[in-house]
Amino acid sequence: MGRHREPLTVDQLDDFLQRAANHPRGDVNLPEIAQIIGLLLLLKRVSDQPGILCVPEDGLWENMIARSSDRPGEALNWALEFLEAHNPELTGLFSTVNFNGPTPSRRLLGQWVGQIGQLSLSDDDLEFSDVVGRAFDRFLVRTTSSSGKGSELFTPRAVSRLMAELVDPQPGQSVVDPHAGSGGMLLSAAQYVTEHGGHQTDLRLHGQEKNGRAWLTGRLNLLLHGIMDASVSRSDSLTDPLESPGYGLARFDRVLTSPPFSMNYSRDEVRHPERMRYGWVPEGGKKADLMFVQHVLSVLRPNGTGAVVVPHGVLFRGGAEGEIRRGLVEDDRLEAVIGIGANVFYNTGIPACILVLKGDRSHATDRRGTVLFINAEREVTVGRSKNRLDAQHVAKIVDAFLGRSDVPGFARVVSLEEIRDNDFNLNIPRYVDTGTPPEPLLDISAALTGGVPWREIERETDLFHAFGIHVDSLFLPDPVRPGYYRFPSAGYEAAAARIPELAAARERDFLSGVERWWTGQHEIVSDLFREDVALADVRDQLEASLSEELLRMGILDRYQLLGSLASWWSEHEDDFRALVLYGFSGVIRRWRSPLKDRTGAPSRPKSLRVGEEADYVLALLGRSLYVRIEHLVTSERQKLVDTYLRWGERYATSMADLEDRYRTAANRLRDRMAALGYY
């Protein structure tokens, strides 16, 4: 790729790594490639950017390659030993790495070294300082999802992001992931703090991981993100938890983790058995999930918060698990139970849930004796092989969690008394039913003699009124029977076809409101370059003002508005980061990348004067959000059409109509038979 005149972006480096890995690779599997690429990126990055790690002159990339250009394995082994020797924080990290093994071949390794050597990875040549780390993390996601190997050690990044938002880490706090895997949870916590105006170094990050390959890959991921001081131990958190010298168990402000599901354990191997204060599950039953939960509880500081992913079975299985649930609920250590949809995780298709846990002194007074249940099983985007959480799903879950109030069909605050009455069964559908409301019972009178009962129309009037449609536009009052309406003479299908026309004026008003709102936000967005503003604060301002402006117009609800803005923000987050660092010209430079394809964007001019750049960028960003909201409005309007057609299918043809048709057909048949001489 050569040295870049323009900064290297995440998309460009991700594309480069993908193409490098797609070359013929012999017997090297994808997880091995990810580890090799990660090591090469680390050596190149610390060589190109002084100050990240201590790299003496002999250890620089160019000098390393010059030492043994025909034996790249030897050169790389030496470089890693050299790097480890001069950086005590890396002690033991590369002990299992050997580039002189049978795979990859010398030719293939030399090819990768040559390709990585073309890159310039200094800060001056990167769009953002975390470009290398983020591109490598994408590479990990791709290799894990493609191969399936090691997937049990890899948490989908949207789940990690959700959990970071749930535990809300703050600068100066300690954060631990007892099952660190590829480092996604710790990275999400660091990113969360950075977005809220802090710096990733403001957190004290800790972790444990017993799988050697995952431990090395996770450490590489953290290092490539610029996190040099994270302490991740290669150990088993269940049998050998972290300790503070002289103080027993190490304790942390925030714990977030996704342990392996349905594991066995040996009680004799578990140190610090006092962690299991609520009980022990059978050793051979592959049910260690609640053991991991109790570990999280035991290492939380008194005012700490934890989040742990578990399979749904722990919510309702009886025996020892039931007693453990009883203990943590009665001791008020369970803040929330959040159900995640099926087929989201890489290693299993079963649905999972997140338990949000609290330290033994952290419950606010108004929350004691209650548990929040969120049923988010439908908050997924369905994919071909895997489902996924997207930004709009995370936004809805977090909003319900923070709001801690009842949301029909989604969230409910449940008392300890109700949970006790259910024998401490925490199965989410017991408390929050997401089922579609049943169709109203068929009105017998309407079915016999025609018409639509007003009670069914009345249930949907708010939907029609939101679009400015009155029922008189679609129905005629039944002159004989009060409380019933008839379809227009042209038929219900013709009336349904008129709905878009009837709704058009209100839709235009609503979408004009979106445009007015965005015009009013130009100054806030422009100030990103002029003022020291945290991106998360700007996003929060936009969410609040969008809801305030458009909710009163009625067409979309709060979660639809939050979701559209969240997905829009997620797509353009790097655009906003570029705006902060480089101004509007930096955003335009990003969009000139051949990897960018922005559907619905204004046509790109060849050149812009300084004063025109802001207008161009703001127009594109506004159009991108407008299209999202317009799509939701169209979907809501289609619901009106579907509702009306459903009424037509139920009531347009009554029993009396069928009898009239039968008599008419019978009379025609009789007349025809008579004409033929049969009567």
C-alpha positions as CSV (number, residue, x, y, z in Angstrom):
1,M,0.0,0.0,0.0
2,G,3.0,2.3,0.4
3,R,3.2,5.3,2.7
4,H,-0.1,7.2,2.7
5,R,-0.5,10.8,1.7
6,E,-3.9,10.7,3.3
7,P,-4.4,9.0,6.7
8,L,-5.0,5.3,6.8
9,T,-8.6,4.5,7.8
10,V,-10.1,1.5,9.6
11,D,-11.9,0.5,6.5
12,Q,-8.8,0.6,4.4
13,L,-6.6,-1.4,6.8
14,D,-9.5,-3.9,7.3
15,D,-9.7,-4.4,3.6
16,F,-5.9,-4.8,3.4
17,L,-5.9,-7.4,6.1
18,Q,-8.8,-9.3,4.5
19,R,-7.0,-9.4,1.2
20,A,-3.8,-10.5,2.7
21,A,-5.5,-13.4,4.6
22,N,-7.4,-14.5,1.4
23,H,-4.1,-15.4,-0.4
24,P,-3.3,-19.1,-0.6
25,R,-2.4,-20.0,3.0
26,G,-1.6,-23.7,2.9
27,D,-2.4,-25.5,6.1
28,V,-2.7,-22.4,8.3
29,N,-6.2,-22.0,9.8
30,L,-7.9,-18.7,10.3
31,P,-7.3,-18.4,14.1
32,E,-3.6,-19.0,13.5
33,I,-3.6,-16.3,10.8
34,A,-5.3,-13.9,13.1
35,Q,-2.6,-14.4,15.7
36,I,0.3,-14.1,13.2
37,I,-1.2,-11.0,11.7
38,G,-1.7,-9.5,15.2
39,L,2.0,-10.1,16.1
40,L,3.2,-8.6,12.8
41,L,1.0,-5.5,13.3
42,L,2.3,-5.1,16.9
43,L,5.9,-5.2,15.8
44,K,5.2,-2.8,12.9
45,R,3.1,-0.4,15.0
46,V,5.6,-0.1,18.0
47,S,8.4,0.3,15.4
48,D,6.7,3.1,13.5
49,Q,5.3,5.0,16.5
50,P,7.9,5.9,19.2
51,G,6.8,5.8,22.8
52,I,4.2,3.0,22.7
53,L,6.7,0.5,23.9
54,C,10.5,0.5,24.4
55,V,12.0,-0.5,21.1
56,P,15.8,-0.1,20.8
57,E,17.3,0.7,17.4
58,D,18.1,-2.9,16.7
59,G,14.5,-3.9,17.2
60,L,13.0,-1.5,14.6
61,W,11.1,-3.2,11.8
62,E,13.6,-2.3,9.1
63,N,16.6,-3.5,11.1
64,M,14.8,-6.7,12.1
65,I,14.1,-7.6,8.5
66,A,17.6,-6.8,7.4
67,R,19.0,-9.2,10.0
68,S,17.5,-12.2,8.3
69,S,15.5,-11.4,5.1
70,D,15.7,-15.0,3.9
71,R,14.8,-16.5,7.3
72,P,11.8,-14.4,8.5
73,G,10.9,-16.9,11.2
74,E,14.2,-16.4,13.0
75,A,13.9,-12.6,12.6
76,L,10.4,-12.5,14.1
77,N,11.3,-14.8,17.0
78,W,14.3,-12.6,17.8
79,A,12.2,-9.4,17.5
80,L,9.6,-10.7,19.9
81,E,12.2,-11.8,22.4
82,F,13.9,-8.4,22.1
83,L,10.6,-6.6,22.6
84,E,9.7,-8.7,25.7
85,A,13.2,-8.2,27.2
86,H,12.9,-4.4,27.1
87,N,9.2,-4.2,28.3
88,P,8.6,-5.9,31.6
89,E,4.8,-5.6,31.1
90,L,5.2,-8.1,28.3
91,T,7.0,-10.8,30.3
92,G,5.9,-14.2,29.3
93,L,3.5,-13.0,26.6
94,F,5.4,-14.5,23.6
95,S,6.7,-17.7,25.3
96,T,4.5,-20.0,23.2
97,V,5.2,-18.2,19.9
98,N,7.5,-19.9,17.4
99,F,7.7,-18.7,13.8
100,N,10.1,-21.5,12.9
101,G,7.4,-24.2,13.1
102,P,6.1,-26.2,10.2
103,T,3.3,-23.6,9.5
104,P,3.2,-21.2,8.1
105,S,5.8,-21.9,5.4
106,R,8.8,-19.7,5.1
107,R,7.5,-18.4,1.7
108,L,4.0,-17.5,3.2
109,L,5.5,-15.9,6.3
110,G,7.8,-13.9,4.1
111,Q,4.9,-12.8,2.0
112,W,3.0,-11.5,5.0
113,V,6.0,-9.8,6.4
114,G,6.4,-8.0,3.1
115,Q,2.8,-7.0,3.0
116,I,2.7,-5.6,6.5
117,G,6.1,-3.9,5.8
118,Q,4.4,-1.8,3.2
119,L,2.2,-0.1,5.8
120,S,3.1,3.0,7.7
121,L,1.5,2.7,11.2
122,S,2.7,5.9,12.9
123,D,0.1,8.2,14.4
124,D,0.8,10.7,11.6
125,D,-0.3,8.2,9.0
126,L,-3.4,6.9,10.8
127,E,-6.8,8.7,10.8
128,F,-7.3,7.8,14.4
129,S,-4.8,6.4,17.0
130,D,-7.0,3.2,17.4
131,V,-7.1,2.4,13.7
132,V,-4.8,-0.6,14.0
133,G,-6.6,-2.0,17.0
134,R,-10.1,-1.7,15.5
135,A,-9.0,-3.2,12.1
136,F,-7.5,-6.1,13.9
137,D,-10.6,-6.6,16.0
138,R,-12.7,-6.7,12.8
139,F,-10.3,-9.2,11.5
140,L,-10.8,-11.3,14.6
141,V,-14.6,-11.1,14.2
142,R,-14.4,-12.2,10.6
143,T,-12.0,-15.1,11.3
144,T,-14.1,-16.3,14.3
145,S,-17.4,-16.2,12.5
146,S,-16.0,-17.9,9.4
147,S,-14.1,-20.7,11.1
148,G,-16.1,-21.3,14.2
149,K,-12.9,-22.2,16.0
150,G,-12.5,-20.5,19.3
151,S,-16.0,-18.9,19.0
152,E,-16.8,-19.9,22.6
153,L,-14.1,-17.4,23.7
154,F,-15.5,-14.6,21.6
155,T,-18.4,-12.3,22.6
156,P,-20.2,-10.4,19.8
157,R,-19.1,-6.8,20.0
158,A,-22.6,-5.4,20.3
159,V,-23.2,-7.6,23.4
160,S,-19.9,-6.3,24.9
161,R,-21.0,-2.7,24.1
162,L,-24.4,-3.3,25.7
163,M,-22.8,-4.6,28.8
164,A,-20.5,-1.7,29.1
165,E,-23.4,0.7,28.9
166,L,-25.3,-1.3,31.6
167,V,-22.4,-1.2,34.1
168,D,-21.5,2.4,33.3
169,P,-17.7,2.4,34.1
170,Q,-16.3,5.7,35.4
171,P,-12.8,7.2,35.2
172,G,-10.6,6.0,38.0
173,Q,-12.5,2.8,38.5
174,S,-11.2,-0.8,38.2
175,V,-12.8,-3.1,35.7
176,V,-12.3,-6.8,35.4
177,D,-13.4,-9.5,32.9
178,P,-12.9,-13.0,34.6
179,H,-13.2,-14.6,31.2
180,A,-11.4,-12.1,29.0
181,G,-11.2,-14.1,25.8
182,S,-10.3,-11.7,22.9
183,G,-10.6,-8.7,25.1
184,G,-13.9,-7.3,23.8
185,M,-15.4,-6.6,27.2
186,L,-12.4,-4.6,28.4
187,L,-12.2,-2.7,25.1
188,S,-15.9,-1.8,25.3
189,A,-15.4,-0.4,28.8
190,A,-12.4,1.7,27.7
191,Q,-14.3,2.9,24.6
192,Y,-17.3,3.8,26.8
193,V,-15.2,6.0,29.1
194,T,-13.5,7.7,26.1
195,E,-16.8,8.5,24.4
196,H,-17.9,10.2,27.6
197,G,-15.0,12.6,27.7
198,G,-12.4,10.5,29.6
199,H,-9.4,8.5,28.4
200,Q,-9.0,4.7,28.2
201,T,-6.0,5.1,30.6
202,D,-8.4,6.4,33.2
203,L,-9.5,2.8,33.9
204,R,-7.6,0.1,35.6
205,L,-8.3,-2.9,33.4
206,H,-7.9,-6.5,34.7
207,G,-8.8,-9.9,33.3
208,Q,-8.3,-13.7,33.5
209,E,-8.2,-16.2,30.6
210,K,-7.2,-19.8,30.9
211,N,-7.0,-20.6,27.2
212,G,-3.5,-19.9,26.0
213,R,-4.3,-18.9,22.4
214,A,-7.2,-16.6,23.5
215,W,-5.0,-15.1,26.2
216,L,-2.4,-14.1,23.7
217,T,-4.9,-12.9,21.1
218,G,-6.7,-10.8,23.7
219,R,-3.5,-9.2,24.9
220,L,-2.5,-8.4,21.4
221,N,-6.0,-6.8,20.8
222,L,-5.5,-4.6,23.9
223,L,-2.0,-3.6,22.9
224,L,-3.0,-2.7,19.4
225,H,-5.7,-0.5,20.8
226,G,-3.0,1.4,22.7
227,I,-3.9,-0.2,26.1
228,M,-0.5,-1.1,27.4
229,D,-1.1,-1.4,31.2
230,A,-4.0,-3.9,31.3
231,S,-3.3,-6.8,33.6
232,V,-4.6,-10.0,32.1
233,S,-3.6,-13.2,33.9
234,R,-3.4,-16.5,32.2
235,S,-5.5,-18.4,34.8
236,D,-8.9,-19.9,35.6
237,S,-11.1,-17.4,37.5
238,L,-13.2,-20.2,39.0
239,T,-10.4,-22.3,40.5
240,D,-7.8,-19.6,40.9
241,P,-9.3,-16.1,41.3
242,L,-7.3,-12.9,41.4
243,E,-5.9,-11.9,44.7
244,S,-4.7,-8.6,46.3
245,P,-1.5,-9.3,48.3
246,G,-2.4,-9.4,52.0
247,Y,-6.1,-8.7,51.3
248,G,-7.5,-12.0,50.0
249,L,-9.8,-11.8,46.9
250,A,-9.1,-8.8,44.6
251,R,-12.2,-6.6,44.3
252,F,-13.4,-4.4,41.5
253,D,-15.8,-1.5,40.8
254,R,-17.1,-3.1,37.6
255,V,-17.3,-6.7,36.4
256,L,-18.5,-7.6,33.0
257,T,-18.0,-11.1,31.5
258,S,-19.4,-13.9,29.3
259,P,-18.3,-17.2,30.8
260,P,-18.4,-20.5,28.9
261,F,-21.8,-22.1,29.1
262,S,-22.6,-25.4,30.8
263,M,-19.2,-26.3,32.2
264,N,-18.2,-28.9,34.7
265,Y,-15.9,-28.2,37.7
266,S,-14.2,-29.9,40.5
267,R,-15.0,-28.6,44.0
268,D,-11.6,-29.6,45.4
269,E,-9.9,-27.3,42.9
270,V,-11.9,-24.2,43.8
271,R,-9.8,-21.8,45.9
272,H,-11.6,-19.3,48.0
273,P,-14.8,-21.4,48.5
274,E,-16.3,-18.6,50.5
275,R,-17.4,-17.1,47.1
276,M,-20.1,-19.8,46.9
277,R,-22.1,-18.4,49.8
278,Y,-25.4,-19.3,48.2
279,G,-24.5,-22.9,47.4
280,W,-22.8,-25.4,45.1
281,V,-24.2,-27.0,42.0
282,P,-23.5,-30.7,41.2
283,E,-20.0,-31.2,40.0
284,G,-20.7,-33.4,37.0
285,G,-23.9,-31.8,35.7
286,K,-22.3,-29.2,33.3
287,K,-24.1,-26.5,35.3
288,A,-21.3,-24.3,36.6
289,D,-23.1,-21.1,35.3
290,L,-24.3,-20.0,38.7
291,M,-20.8,-20.6,40.1
292,F,-19.5,-18.0,37.7
293,V,-22.3,-15.7,38.8
294,Q,-21.4,-16.1,42.5
295,H,-17.8,-15.4,41.6
296,V,-18.8,-12.1,40.0
297,L,-20.8,-11.2,43.2
298,S,-17.9,-12.0,45.4
299,V,-15.4,-9.8,43.6
300,L,-17.6,-6.7,43.4
301,R,-16.8,-3.8,45.7
302,P,-19.7,-2.8,48.0
303,N,-20.9,-0.2,45.6
304,G,-19.9,-2.0,42.4
305,T,-21.9,-3.2,39.4
306,G,-21.5,-6.4,37.4
307,A,-23.0,-8.0,34.3
308,V,-22.7,-11.6,33.3
309,V,-24.0,-13.6,30.3
310,V,-25.7,-16.9,31.2
311,P,-27.9,-19.4,29.4
312,H,-31.6,-19.2,30.1
313,G,-31.6,-22.5,32.0
314,V,-30.1,-20.9,35.1
315,L,-33.3,-18.8,35.4
316,F,-35.7,-21.7,36.1
317,R,-33.8,-25.0,36.8
318,G,-34.6,-26.4,40.3
319,G,-32.5,-28.1,42.9
320,A,-29.3,-26.4,44.0
321,E,-29.7,-23.7,41.3
322,G,-33.1,-22.8,42.6
323,E,-31.6,-22.3,46.1
324,I,-28.8,-20.1,44.7
325,R,-31.4,-17.9,42.9
326,R,-33.3,-17.6,46.1
327,G,-30.3,-16.4,48.0
328,L,-29.1,-13.7,45.5
329,V,-32.7,-12.4,45.1
330,E,-33.5,-12.3,48.8
331,D,-30.2,-10.6,49.5
332,D,-31.1,-8.0,46.9
333,R,-28.1,-8.6,44.7
334,L,-30.0,-8.9,41.4
335,E,-30.7,-5.6,39.6
336,A,-32.0,-6.9,36.3
337,V,-32.6,-9.9,34.1
338,I,-32.3,-9.1,30.4
339,G,-33.3,-11.7,27.7
340,I,-31.3,-11.6,24.5
341,G,-32.6,-13.2,21.3
342,A,-31.6,-16.6,20.0
343,N,-28.7,-17.3,17.6
344,V,-26.7,-14.2,18.5
345,F,-23.6,-15.8,20.0
346,Y,-21.1,-17.5,17.8
347,N,-20.8,-20.8,19.6
348,T,-24.5,-21.5,20.3
349,G,-27.9,-20.9,18.8
350,I,-29.8,-20.9,22.1
351,P,-31.0,-17.6,23.6
352,A,-29.0,-16.1,26.4
353,C,-29.6,-13.5,29.1
354,I,-27.7,-10.9,31.0
355,L,-27.8,-10.7,34.8
356,V,-27.0,-7.3,36.1
357,L,-25.7,-7.6,39.7
358,K,-24.9,-5.2,42.5
359,G,-22.5,-5.0,45.3
360,D,-24.0,-5.5,48.8
361,R,-24.4,-1.8,49.5
362,S,-25.2,-0.3,46.1
363,H,-29.0,-0.5,45.7
364,A,-30.8,2.8,45.7
365,T,-33.5,2.9,48.3
366,D,-36.3,3.0,45.7
367,R,-35.0,-0.1,43.9
368,R,-34.7,-2.4,46.9
369,G,-36.9,-5.4,46.8
370,T,-37.5,-5.3,43.1
371,V,-35.9,-6.8,39.9
372,L,-36.2,-5.3,36.4
373,F,-37.1,-7.8,33.7
374,I,-36.5,-6.9,30.1
375,N,-37.6,-9.3,27.3
376,A,-35.5,-8.3,24.3
377,E,-35.8,-11.6,22.5
378,R,-37.2,-9.8,19.4
379,E,-34.6,-7.0,19.5
380,V,-32.3,-8.6,16.9
381,T,-31.7,-8.3,13.2
382,V,-32.2,-11.7,11.6
383,G,-29.2,-12.8,9.5
384,R,-28.6,-15.8,7.2
385,S,-26.5,-17.8,9.6
386,K,-26.5,-15.6,12.8
387,N,-28.7,-12.9,14.2
388,R,-27.2,-9.8,15.6
389,L,-27.8,-6.9,18.0
390,D,-27.6,-3.6,16.2
391,A,-27.3,-0.1,17.6
392,Q,-31.0,0.5,17.7
393,H,-31.5,-2.7,19.8
394,V,-28.8,-1.7,22.3
395,A,-30.3,1.8,22.6
396,K,-33.8,0.4,23.4
397,I,-32.5,-2.0,26.0
398,V,-30.3,0.6,27.7
399,D,-33.1,3.2,27.8
400,A,-35.4,0.7,29.4
401,F,-32.8,-0.3,31.9
402,L,-32.0,3.3,32.9
403,G,-35.6,4.3,32.9
404,R,-36.5,1.3,35.1
405,S,-40.2,1.6,34.4
406,D,-42.8,-0.7,32.9
407,V,-42.9,-0.9,29.1
408,P,-45.8,-3.1,27.8
409,G,-44.5,-6.2,26.2
410,F,-40.8,-5.3,26.8
411,A,-39.9,-4.3,30.4
412,R,-41.4,-4.7,33.9
413,V,-40.3,-4.0,37.5
414,V,-41.2,-7.0,39.6
415,S,-41.5,-7.1,43.4
416,L,-39.7,-9.6,45.5
417,E,-43.1,-10.8,46.7
418,E,-44.1,-11.8,43.2
419,I,-40.8,-13.6,42.6
420,R,-41.2,-15.4,45.9
421,D,-44.7,-16.4,44.9
422,N,-43.2,-17.9,41.7
423,D,-40.8,-19.9,43.8
424,F,-37.9,-17.8,42.6
425,N,-38.4,-18.8,39.1
426,L,-36.8,-16.0,37.0
427,N,-38.0,-17.2,33.6
428,I,-38.5,-13.9,31.7
429,P,-41.8,-14.7,29.9
430,R,-43.4,-15.3,33.3
431,Y,-43.1,-11.6,34.0
432,V,-42.9,-10.0,30.5
433,D,-45.0,-11.5,27.7
434,T,-43.9,-10.4,24.2
435,G,-46.6,-12.4,22.5
436,T,-48.7,-10.6,19.8
437,P,-52.1,-9.6,21.3
438,P,-54.8,-12.0,20.1
439,E,-57.2,-10.9,17.4
440,P,-60.5,-9.8,18.9
441,L,-63.2,-12.4,18.8
442,L,-65.2,-12.4,15.6
443,D,-68.3,-10.3,16.0
444,I,-71.2,-12.7,15.3
445,S,-73.7,-10.0,14.4
446,A,-71.2,-8.4,11.9
447,A,-70.3,-11.8,10.5
448,L,-74.0,-12.6,9.9
449,T,-75.3,-9.3,8.6
450,G,-72.2,-7.2,7.6
451,G,-70.4,-4.2,9.0
452,V,-67.4,-3.6,11.2
453,P,-68.0,-3.2,15.0
454,W,-67.0,0.1,16.4
455,R,-65.2,-1.5,19.3
456,E,-62.6,-3.0,16.9
457,I,-62.2,0.3,15.0
458,E,-61.8,2.2,18.2
459,R,-58.8,0.1,19.3
460,E,-56.9,1.4,16.2
461,T,-58.1,5.0,16.0
462,D,-55.0,6.5,17.5
463,L,-52.9,5.0,14.7
464,F,-55.2,6.5,12.1
465,H,-55.4,9.8,13.8
466,A,-51.6,10.1,14.0
467,F,-51.7,10.2,10.2
468,G,-54.6,12.6,10.1
469,I,-57.1,10.0,9.0
470,H,-60.6,10.0,10.5
471,V,-62.7,6.9,10.3
472,D,-65.4,8.8,8.4
473,S,-62.9,8.8,5.5
474,L,-62.9,5.0,5.3
475,F,-66.3,3.9,6.7
476,L,-70.0,4.7,6.4
477,P,-72.1,4.6,9.6
478,D,-74.6,1.7,9.5
479,P,-78.0,3.4,9.3
480,V,-79.8,0.5,10.9
481,R,-77.4,-0.7,13.6
482,P,-75.7,1.9,15.9
483,G,-72.1,0.8,16.8
484,Y,-71.4,-0.7,13.4
485,Y,-69.8,0.8,10.2
486,R,-69.9,-0.3,6.6
487,F,-67.3,-0.3,3.9
488,P,-67.7,2.3,1.1
489,S,-69.6,1.1,-2.0
490,A,-66.3,0.8,-4.0
491,G,-65.2,-1.9,-1.7
492,Y,-62.7,-2.3,1.1
493,E,-59.7,-2.8,-1.2
494,A,-60.3,0.4,-3.0
495,A,-60.7,2.2,0.3
496,A,-57.4,0.7,1.6
497,A,-55.6,2.0,-1.5
498,R,-56.7,5.5,-0.6
499,I,-54.9,5.4,2.8
500,P,-51.5,6.7,1.5
501,E,-53.2,9.6,-0.2
502,L,-55.1,10.4,3.0
503,A,-51.9,10.2,5.1
504,A,-49.7,12.2,2.7
505,A,-50.3,15.6,4.3
506,R,-49.5,14.5,7.8
507,E,-46.4,12.6,6.6
508,R,-45.1,15.7,4.9
509,D,-45.6,17.7,8.1
510,F,-43.8,15.1,10.1
511,L,-40.9,14.8,7.7
512,S,-40.7,18.6,7.4
513,G,-40.4,18.5,11.2
514,V,-37.4,16.2,10.8
515,E,-35.7,18.7,8.4
516,R,-36.5,21.6,10.7
517,W,-35.1,19.7,13.7
518,W,-31.9,18.9,11.9
519,T,-31.4,22.5,10.8
520,G,-31.6,23.4,14.4
521,Q,-28.8,21.0,15.3
522,H,-26.3,22.4,12.8
523,E,-24.6,24.5,15.5
524,I,-24.3,21.7,18.0
525,V,-22.7,19.4,15.4
526,S,-20.4,22.2,14.0
527,D,-19.2,22.9,17.6
528,L,-17.6,19.5,17.7
529,F,-14.6,20.9,15.9
530,R,-14.6,24.2,17.8
531,E,-15.2,23.0,21.4
532,D,-14.0,20.2,23.7
533,V,-17.2,18.2,23.7
534,A,-17.6,14.5,24.5
535,L,-19.3,12.7,21.6
536,A,-21.6,10.8,24.0
537,D,-22.9,14.2,25.3
538,V,-23.7,15.4,21.8
539,R,-25.4,12.1,21.0
540,D,-27.5,12.4,24.2
541,Q,-28.5,16.0,23.3
542,L,-29.6,14.9,19.8
543,E,-31.6,12.0,21.2
544,A,-33.4,14.3,23.7
545,S,-34.2,17.1,21.3
546,L,-35.3,14.7,18.5
547,S,-37.8,13.0,20.9
548,E,-39.0,16.4,22.2
549,E,-39.6,17.7,18.7
550,L,-41.2,14.7,17.0
551,L,-43.0,12.7,19.7
552,R,-45.8,15.2,20.0
553,M,-46.5,14.7,16.3
554,G,-47.5,11.1,17.1
555,I,-46.5,9.0,14.1
556,L,-43.4,7.3,15.7
557,D,-42.9,6.3,19.3
558,R,-39.9,7.0,21.5
559,Y,-38.1,3.8,20.8
560,Q,-38.5,4.2,17.1
561,L,-37.0,7.7,17.2
562,L,-34.2,6.6,19.6
563,G,-33.5,3.5,17.4
564,S,-33.3,5.5,14.2
565,L,-30.9,8.0,15.7
566,A,-28.8,5.3,17.3
567,S,-28.3,3.4,14.1
568,W,-27.5,6.6,12.2
569,W,-25.0,7.6,14.9
570,S,-23.4,4.2,14.8
571,E,-22.9,4.4,11.0
572,H,-21.4,7.9,11.1
573,E,-19.5,7.7,14.4
574,D,-16.1,7.9,12.6
575,D,-17.4,10.8,10.6
576,F,-18.0,12.7,13.9
577,R,-14.6,11.6,15.2
578,A,-13.0,13.0,12.1
579,L,-15.0,16.2,12.5
580,V,-13.6,16.6,16.0
581,L,-10.0,16.1,14.9
582,Y,-9.9,17.6,11.4
583,G,-13.1,19.7,10.8
584,F,-15.5,19.3,7.9
585,S,-12.6,18.9,5.4
586,G,-11.6,15.7,7.3
587,V,-15.1,14.3,6.9
588,I,-15.1,15.0,3.2
589,R,-11.7,13.3,2.9
590,R,-13.1,10.2,4.5
591,W,-16.0,10.1,2.0
592,R,-13.6,10.3,-0.9
593,S,-12.3,6.8,0.0
594,P,-13.2,4.2,-2.7
595,L,-14.5,1.9,0.1
596,K,-17.2,4.4,1.0
597,D,-20.6,4.0,-0.6
598,R,-23.3,6.2,0.9
599,T,-26.7,5.5,-0.6
600,G,-28.9,8.6,-0.7
601,A,-26.0,11.0,-0.3
602,P,-25.9,14.3,-2.3
603,S,-23.8,14.1,-5.4
604,R,-20.1,14.6,-4.5
605,P,-18.6,17.8,-6.0
606,K,-15.1,17.8,-7.4
607,S,-14.1,20.7,-5.1
608,L,-15.5,22.7,-2.3
609,R,-14.6,26.1,-0.9
610,V,-14.0,26.2,2.9
611,G,-17.4,27.8,3.5
612,E,-19.2,25.2,1.5
613,E,-17.7,22.1,3.2
614,A,-19.9,22.5,6.3
615,D,-23.1,22.8,4.3
616,Y,-22.2,19.7,2.2
617,V,-21.4,17.5,5.2
618,L,-24.4,18.6,7.2
619,A,-26.7,18.0,4.2
620,L,-25.4,14.5,3.8
621,L,-25.6,13.7,7.5
622,G,-29.1,15.1,7.7
623,R,-30.2,13.2,4.6
624,S,-28.9,9.9,6.0
625,L,-31.0,10.3,9.2
626,Y,-34.0,11.6,7.2
627,V,-34.0,8.4,5.0
628,R,-34.0,6.2,8.1
629,I,-37.0,8.1,9.7
630,E,-38.8,8.2,6.4
631,H,-38.5,4.4,6.1
632,L,-40.1,4.0,9.6
633,V,-42.9,6.4,8.7
634,T,-43.7,4.4,5.6
635,S,-43.7,1.2,7.6
636,E,-46.2,2.7,10.1
637,R,-48.4,3.8,7.3
638,Q,-48.4,0.3,5.8
639,K,-49.6,-0.9,9.2
640,L,-52.8,1.1,8.6
641,V,-53.3,-0.4,5.2
642,D,-52.8,-3.9,6.7
643,T,-55.2,-3.2,9.5
644,Y,-57.9,-2.0,7.2
645,L,-57.5,-5.0,4.8
646,R,-57.7,-7.3,7.8
647,W,-61.1,-5.8,8.7
648,G,-62.1,-6.3,5.1
649,E,-61.1,-10.0,5.2
650,R,-63.1,-10.5,8.4
651,Y,-66.3,-8.6,7.7
652,A,-66.6,-7.4,4.0
653,T,-68.5,-10.6,3.1
654,S,-71.3,-11.5,5.6
655,M,-73.3,-14.6,5.9
656,A,-76.3,-12.7,4.4
657,D,-74.1,-11.7,1.5
658,L,-73.1,-15.3,1.0
659,E,-76.8,-16.4,1.1
660,D,-77.7,-13.7,-1.5
661,R,-74.9,-14.9,-3.7
662,Y,-76.0,-18.5,-3.3
663,R,-79.6,-17.6,-4.2
664,T,-78.5,-15.6,-7.2
665,A,-76.3,-18.4,-8.5
666,A,-79.1,-21.0,-7.9
667,N,-81.6,-18.9,-9.8
668,R,-79.2,-18.5,-12.7
669,L,-78.6,-22.2,-12.8
670,R,-82.3,-23.0,-12.7
671,D,-83.0,-20.5,-15.5
672,R,-80.2,-22.1,-17.6
673,M,-81.5,-25.6,-17.0
674,A,-85.0,-24.5,-18.0
675,A,-83.7,-23.0,-21.2
676,L,-82.2,-26.3,-22.0
677,G,-85.5,-28.1,-21.5
678,Y,-84.8,-29.8,-18.2
679,Y,-87.7,-28.2,-16.4
